[in-house]
């Protein structure tokens, strides 16, 4: 409900508007010179406190986004490293620039071999790439290696990997 104190249109520059009566605890509108209004109820939030709450909510949102991005980065790094725990991320030998020495040399798989001893830095994809015929499906070879070796997906140096 809006209560209008007066309809006096004469400029009242020397006096402030009288506060609107507050009945039953509800705020009433006070009309001010220039067409602006404000709530007259005691305890109503000021514009400053509303803006402060909005700034706080925005800051909390930004912090949540930054923390979420950091967690996603750590999870992606762990997935790329092939482990569920913290560890260093190694670059596959094929991803090194031309002419640069590889950080870790992959184990060579002899033609016709039935198994290979895994070396440091070896991956299922790297082994599968060596034993897959040219133009063949490397992903299918990886799936067969996983099935042949009891579901092993992470290779440890020194373990024997059975081949197709």
C-alpha positions in Angstrom: 0.0 0.0 0.0 1.3 3.4 -0.9 0.6 6.4 1.3 1.0 9.8 -0.3 1.5 12.6 2.3 0.5 15.6 0.1 0.0 16.5 -3.4 1.6 19.9 -3.0 3.4 20.6 -6.2 5.0 23.9 -5.0 8.7 23.6 -4.6 9.7 22.9 -1.0 13.4 23.5 -1.1 13.6 24.6 2.6 11.9 21.6 4.1 12.5 17.8 4.0 9.6 15.5 3.4 8.0 14.3 6.5 8.3 10.5 7.0 5.4 8.4 6.0 3.5 6.7 8.8 4.4 3.1 9.4 1.4 1.1 10.2 1.6 -2.6 11.2 5.3 -2.8 10.4 5.1 -2.5 6.6 7.1 0.1 4.8 5.3 2.9 3.0 6.5 4.9 0.1 7.7 8.4 0.6 7.7 10.7 -2.4 10.7 13.0 -2.7 11.4 16.0 -4.8 12.6 14.9 -8.3 10.5 11.7 -8.4 12.8 9.5 -6.4 11.4 7.3 -3.6 12.9 5.5 -0.6 11.5 3.1 1.9 10.7 4.6 5.2 10.4 1.5 7.3 13.0 1.2 10.1 15.5 -1.6 9.6 15.0 -1.9 5.8 18.3 -2.6 3.9 20.1 0.3 2.4 21.4 0.3 -1.1 24.9 0.2 0.2 24.2 -3.1 2.1 22.5 -4.6 -0.9 25.5 -3.7 -3.2 27.9 -5.1 -0.5 26.0 -8.4 -0.5 26.1 -8.6 -4.2 29.9 -7.9 -4.3 30.4 -10.6 -1.6 28.3 -13.1 -3.6 30.3 -12.3 -6.8 33.6 -12.8 -4.9 32.5 -16.2 -3.5 31.5 -17.2 -7.1 34.9 -16.2 -8.4 36.7 -18.2 -5.7 34.5 -21.2 -6.4 35.3 -21.0 -10.1 39.1 -20.7 -9.5 39.1 -23.7 -7.0 37.0 -25.7 -9.4 39.4 -25.0 -12.3 42.4 -26.0 -10.1 40.8 -29.3 -9.1 39.9 -30.0 -12.8 43.5 -29.3 -13.8 44.9 -31.7 -11.1 42.4 -34.4 -12.1 43.3 -34.0 -15.8 47.0 -34.1 -15.1 46.5 -37.3 -13.1 44.5 -38.9 -15.8 47.1 -38.0 -18.4 49.8 -39.4 -16.2 47.9 -42.7 -16.0 47.7 -42.8 -12.2 45.1 -41.8 -9.6 47.7 -40.2 -7.3 50.1 -37.3 -7.6 53.1 -37.8 -9.9 55.0 -36.2 -12.7 53.7 -36.0 -16.2 55.9 -37.5 -18.8 55.9 -36.6 -22.5 55.7 -39.6 -24.9 58.7 -40.0 -27.1 56.7 -39.4 -30.2 55.7 -35.9 -28.9 59.2 -34.6 -28.6 60.3 -32.0 -31.3 62.3 -33.3 -34.3 66.0 -33.6 -33.5 65.5 -33.3 -29.7 66.5 -36.4 -27.7 63.6 -38.3 -26.1 63.4 -38.1 -22.3 62.9 -41.9 -22.0 63.5 -44.4 -24.8 60.6 -46.8 -25.2 61.3 -50.5 -25.0 61.8 -52.1 -28.5 59.4 -55.0 -29.2 61.1 -57.6 -31.3 59.1 -58.9 -34.3 57.2 -62.1 -33.4 57.7 -61.7 -29.6 55.1 -63.2 -27.4 55.9 -60.9 -24.4 57.9 -57.9 -23.4 59.4 -56.7 -20.2 58.1 -53.2 -19.5 60.7 -50.4 -19.1 60.4 -46.9 -17.5 58.1 -44.7 -19.5 56.5 -47.5 -21.5 52.7 -47.3 -22.1 50.1 -49.7 -23.5 49.6 -47.3 -26.4 53.3 -47.2 -27.2 53.7 -51.0 -27.1 50.5 -51.4 -29.1 51.7 -48.9 -31.7 54.8 -51.0 -32.2 53.0 -54.4 -32.7 50.1 -53.1 -34.7 50.6 -53.6 -38.5 50.8 -50.4 -40.6 47.3 -49.0 -41.1 45.9 -51.2 -38.3 43.7 -50.1 -35.4 46.0 -49.2 -32.5 43.1 -48.7 -30.1 41.9 -52.3 -30.8 45.4 -53.6 -30.1 45.3 -51.7 -26.8 42.0 -53.3 -25.9 43.4 -56.8 -26.7 46.5 -56.2 -24.6 44.4 -55.1 -21.6 42.2 -58.2 -22.0 45.2 -60.6 -22.5 46.9 -59.2 -19.4 44.0 -59.5 -16.9 42.7 -55.9 -17.2 46.0 -54.2 -16.5 45.9 -50.6 -17.7 48.9 -49.0 -16.0 52.3 -50.5 -16.7 55.0 -50.7 -14.1 58.7 -51.1 -15.0 59.9 -54.7 -14.8 56.5 -56.3 -15.3 56.0 -58.8 -18.2 53.4 -57.8 -20.7 51.9 -60.7 -22.8 51.4 -59.8 -26.4 48.9 -61.0 -29.0 
